[in-house]
C-alpha cells in the first residue's frame, strides 16, 4: 500500500530519505494529482500531477512479528 499524509506524519521519520519526490495515496487538489513527499520529508498537499515523469512511489508493507 501507499502511505497517506497522516501515516507519513506518524511514521515518516522512521524511513530512510530518498533522492526523489514520491506520491502518497492522499488525493491532491484535483482528480489528476496526489499529495506527495519532497526529498526533505515535507508534504506537498496540493499534489503533483500523476503523469509527472519524475515522481515515484514508495510501497509499504505491514509486517507482524510473533515471538
C-alpha angles and dihedrals in degrees: 000000000000122000121251121225091260092050090049089053090051101041108016095096088064093060127086115251117253132206098239140054116260136192130250123208090246111106120246127221094298141017093272099054138067130198111259144192121239122221090260091059098254120134121240098203096180085067141223121262108264092230092059103127097213096056123102144187131237109205115210131204130194111222119196112208117202122193 
